[in-house]
Amino acid sequence: MRKGKRVLVVGSGGREHALAWALARAAEVEVVYVAPGNGGTSWPPALGAGGLQPRAPALRVPIGAEAIGTLLDFARTEGIDLTVVGPETPLARGIVDAFQAAGLRIFGPTRAAARIETSKAFAKDLMRSWGIPTPDYAVFHDFEKARAYLRARPGPVVVKASGLAGGKGAFVCESLEEAEEALFRLMRERIFGEAGDTVVIEERLYGSEVSLLALSDGWTVRPLLPARDHKRLLDGDQGPNTGGMGAYAPVPDIGPDAVERVVREIVEPVLEALARQGTPFVGVLYAGLIWTDRGPFVLEFNARFGDPEAQALLPLLETDLLEVLEACVEGRLGDVDLRWHPGACVTVVLAAPGYPGPVPEGLPITGLEDAAAQEGVLIFHAGTRREGNRVLTAGGRVLAVSAIGADLPGAAARAYAAVERIHFEGMHYRRDIGRSHVALS
């Protein structure tokens, strides 16, 4: 006899590990399946209910995140009560549409609503039409026209692939030469394939970047705590863009009034726009913002939980995650209030040598149990796999080390103390996650 609900998490990264962990702590969950998961997304029932341990077991399923038909069959066969989609590619390929057509409950936006992330050109045009603040821009499908625009436009710009590029498709350019090189790599070398066939060239703004994620059932909004991601590879926001080298939440310089302003001026208008065009957004809307002396501007929208923001936000969420996600799917988010644990969470990403370029795989990882045993620490796996009792690297971003503390300095100290206990050959990470804000404030 079933004791509770069965949940399927789709994806294989640190975000999906964090989602599985949070859902396994929900009161009504019997088991969490993760497809395809990674070296950390499988565990037995935890002993006791204290600390940060999950309550329900998690099991890996050898089905790729983009194998929509096979995932659908699995959900039917296993009687999955709710499927939660982590990454963007399955959303772009219509996994939500397929599950809904089959009468299965799934958390995430439809393919049409997910265009807010999958097409930067679409998102920019929608924001312009609805008066949502975003940097000035132009969209190009032709390399020569785009290059002519760059040469006629003074000042630094950001050159972006319009399509999905794994978080690496934006080039912050200080000079015309850098901008032309980015354009050439996207449109001529096609380093991201068809994602760069259309490009967005936008003015570069200066200010503090912040991520505000908000849950939506199509109309109602519940913002999460503000978080700050660190995209650049190196300390001090130097080096190339990555998928994210760490995050922290909440953000001390973004208070409740600022969050309310973003919801009023940005989140609610974009949700209304999507609903009025017949594509209501159900899921997590991620607004990547830059806060300037003129207020907040949207740099990008994502249609899912951020990675690594999820690893910093979910440990602070007191409200049962299953309850929240089901309320979104059932159109009753207005009945739910989000509650948060006090304090802060800092997440440090440990990367493989060569990241964000090609990386070796199969490097042994040591110190994981010692690090995870530290107070307030959670180790979320991303690019890992298991070989017997050994955990090996299997990707660029290998681990996300999260730590909860009474405040930001305390959380950062715990996170970095745990990081020092972990080792694999060539491991590298930023040393200023959370600490840079402390130093500047």
N, C-alpha and C positions, 0 to 999 in steps of 0.2 A: 504493500500500500504506500502511495506517495505521501511524503511528510510535508512537502512544500512545493515551491515553484522552481522550475528549471529555466535557467537563463543561458543564452548563447551570446558570447562576445566575439565579434568578427575582427580579426587583425592579429598582428604579431609583434608589436612594438612595446615600448615602455608605457605608453598611454593605455594600451589594452591590458597590460599587467595591472596598472592602477585601477582601471575600471573593474576588472575581475576581482581584485582584492576588496574594493569597496562594496561590490554587489554580494560577495561572499560573507560580508558582515551584516547583510540585511536580514531582518527577523524572519521573513517568509521564504527565504531562498533555501532550497534543498541541495542544489548542485549548480555549479557554473562550468559551462563548457567554453573553451577558447579555441577558435579556429583561425589560423593554424597554431597560434601561440608561439612560445619560445622556451628557452631552457629554464625559465622561472615560473611559468604559468601552469603549474600542476602541483598540487599539494594535498595531503590527507587532511581529514578533519582536525582542527586545532584542539589541543587539550586545554580546557578551561576557557573562560570568556574574557579574561582580563587583557590589559595591554593593547597591542595593535594587531593581534592575531585575527585572521579570518575565522568565521564560525563554520562555514560550509566548505566542502571540498571543491577543488577545481580540477578539471580534466582536459588535457589537450585533445584536439580532434584534427587528424591529418587532412584537412580540407583548406585549400587556398582561399584567401579573402576575396578573390575575384571569381571563384567558381560558384556563381550564383545558383545555378540549377542544383548542384550537389548540396550546397548549404540549405536550400529550400527542402530537398528530400530529407536531409538530416533533421531539420526542425520538425517536419511532419512526423517522422518515424519516432523521434525521442519525445514528442509532446512538449516542445519548447514553448514556454509561456510568454517569453519576451526575448527578442533578438536586439542586441545593441551594436551598432556599427561604429567602429573606431576610425578607420582611415577614410580618406576622401575618394580613392579610386572606385571602390564598390558603389559609393553614392553616385558618382558620375556615370556609372554603368547601369544604374537603375535597380539596385538591389531592393530598395524600399518599395518601388513600384511593383516588383515581382512578388514580394512577400504580401503586400496589401491585396494584390489580385488573387492570391491564394487564400486570403482570409486569415493570415497570420500576423500577429502583432510584432511591430518592429519600430525601434526608436531611431529616427533620423529623417532628413528631408527627402522628398522625391527628387528624381533626376532633374526635373525642371526647376525646383526651388534651389537645388544645390548649385545651379549656375552662378549664384552669388559668389561662389568660390571658383568653380571650374572655368569661368570666363571672366578674366579681369576687365576685358572690354565691356562686357555686359554690365558688370557691377559698376564701373565708372559711369557709363551712360545712365544707368538707373539713378545713381546718386545725383548726377547733374540735373536730371529731370525733376527730382523731388527736393532739390535744394539742400541735400545733405553735404556737409562740408568735407571736401576732399581736395588734394592738390590739383592744380590746373594740369591738363593732360591733352594728349592727342593719340589716336589709335592708327596703326599702319599695318597693311598687309603686304606692302611692297618695300623692298630693301632700299632702293634708290630714293624713293620719296621720303622714307624715314631718315636717311642720311642727310638729305637736303634740309629737312626740318631741323636736325641737330645743328647743322652748320649755320643756319639762319637764326638760331635761338641762343642767346648768350646765357651764361650761368650754369651751375651744376644741375644735373638731372639724375633721375633714376630710370633705368631701362628695364622693363619687365616682360617676361614671357606671359602672354595672356592665359595660356592653359596651365595645367598642373605640371609642376616641376620639382616636386618633393621638397618644397620650401627653399629651393636654391635658385629660383628663376629671377630674382631681383638683383640688379647690379647698381650699386650706389657709385656714381661717377663724379670725380672731382674735375675732370678735364674733358675737352672734346675728343681727345685721343682715346681716353678710357671709354667714353660713350660709344664711339664708332667701333671699338674693339668688341664691346658687349653686343652691339647690334649685329656685327658680323658673325659672332659665335652663335647667336640665337637664330638668325635668319638664313645665313649661308652655310655655316658648319652644322647647324641644326643639332646642337649638343643636347637639347631636350626634345628632339623630334618635332612632331606637329604642334607641340605646346608653344613653340616659338615662331610658328608661321604667322601669327598675329602678335604684335608687340604694342605695349603701352609705354609711352615716354611721358614722364610727369616731372613737374618741378620738384626740386628737393627742398623740403622744409626742415627747419631746425627746431629742436625741442626735446622733451622727454617722451620716450615711447612707453606705452602701456597696453596691456591686453585686457579687454573686458569681455568676458563670455557671459551669455545670457540664455537661459532656457526659455523655450517658447512652445505653446500648444497651437500656434497659428495666429493667435491674437494676444493672449496674455504673456507678460514678460516677467521673469524672475532673474535679476542679475546675480552672478556669482561675485565673489570678492575680486577686486582688481588684482592682476598679476603682472609681473614684468619678466619678459623673456629676454634672453641674451643670444642674438642670432650670430654675431661675429665669432670667429674661431678663437681669437686671442684676447687676453686681458686688455681692458681699456677700450673695448669695442674696436679692435684692430683685426686685420686679416679678412679672409673671404666669408661670405654668408654661409651658414650651415642650416640644418634643420632645427637647430636650437641647442645651445650648450649649457643651459641651466635656466632656472626661473625662481622667483620667490613671490609669496603672497602673505598678507595683503601688501599694498604699496603705500607707504606712509604719506606720500605727497598727494595721493588721490583719495580724498575723503568722501563721506556720504553725499555731500552736495555735488561734488564733481561727478560721482557715479549717476546721481539723479539727472544731471544735465546731459550726460551721454545717452542715457535711456530716452530722455525726452527729445533730444535733438537728432539722434542718430538711430538707435535701435528700434524704437517704436515706428518712426517713419519708414524704415526699410522693410519692416515686417508688414506694415500697412500696404506698401507698394507691391510686395510680393503677393499678398492676399488679394488685392484688388485686380491683379492681372490673372487671377485664377490659379496661382501656385502658392498656397499658404505654406509657410515654413514651420515645420514641426521638428524640434531637435535643439541643438546648441548652435547659436549664432555667435561666432567669434569676431569681435571687432578689434583689429590691430590699429591702434591709434598713435598719433603723435600730438603731444600737448604743446602748443606754441603760445606766444604772447597774444594771439588772437583766439585762443581756445583750442578745442580738440578737432582734429582732422582725421579722416579715415584713410589709412594707408592700404588696408586690405580687409576683406571679409573671408572668413573660413566657415565651412558648414558643419563643423564637428569640434569635439574637444581638441584643444591644442596639445602639442607634445613638445616641450615638457611641462606646459602649464598644468595639465591634468595631474601630474605627479606632485605638484605643489598645492593644488587646490583641494583635491579629494581627501587628503589626510586631515584637512581642517573642517570638512563638512560633517556636521553633527546629524542632520536630517538623514533618514534612511534613503539611500540612493535609489533603490528599487521603487519606493513610494513616489519619488520625484519623477522618475522617468515614465512610470505608468501614468501619472497624472498628465504628463505631456501628451502621451499617445491617446489618452481617453478624453482630451479636451477639457480637463478640469484643473489646470495648473493654478487657477485662481483660488482653489481651496487649500493650497499648500504654502506654508511659510518656510523659508530656508533658515536653518539655525546653524551657527558656526561655533566651533571651539575657539576659545581665546588663544592669543599668541600668534605665531608666525610659522611658516614652513619654507625651507630653502632646499632646492633641488640642484644637484651638481651632476652634470653628464660626464661620464668617463668614455672617451673615444679611443678607437683603434688607431695605430700608426698609419698615417696617410690620409685620414679623414679630413676634409670632405671629398677627397679623391678616392681612387681604388685602395682597398685595404686587404691585408692578409687575413685569413681565417684560421681557426683551429688553435689559437693561442690559449694555453691553460690559464685559468683565473683562480687565484688563491685569496684567502682572507674573507670570503663572503659571510661565513657563519659568524666569525668574530665581529665583523662590521654590523651585521644585522642584530647582534645581541646587545648593542649599545642602546641606552635609553633614548626613546623618541625617534629611533632610526628605522627607515624602511628602505629596502633595496628592490627597486623595480628593474627587471631585466628587459632588454631591448634586443640587441644583436647577440644573442647567446644560444647555445645548444648544449645538450647533455650527451655524454659518452660514458656510460656506466655511472660511476660516482663522480666523474669529472665534469666541470662546467667549462666550456670553451667559447672563445669569441666566434661570432658568426655574422658580423655586420660592422658598420661604421660607428654608430652610437651604440655602445655595448651595454652600459648600465646607467641608471639614474639613481643617485643616492639622495634620498629625501630625509630631512630631519625636522621635527617639530620642537619649538622652543617657546619660552615665555615671551620673547621678543625677537626681532630680526637678528641682532648680534648673537643671541644665544642659539638660535636655530642654525645660523651659519657656522658657529663654532662646533656644534654637534655634527653637522654634515661633513665638514672638513676633517674632523677627528675620525669619522668613519671611513672617509675616502683614504686616509693614510694607512688603513688596515688592509686595503685591497690592492692586488698587484696583477698585472699581466704585461708582457713585453711590449714596450712602446706606448704604454698607456699615457694619455695626456688629457688635460682638463683645464678649464679656467679657474683661476684662484681668487676671482673677485665677485663671484655670485653672491649677492646680498651685502657683501662687504663694501662694494663701491658706493652703494647708497649711504651706508653708515659713515663712510669717510667723507662724503660730500655734504651730509646733513648737519 
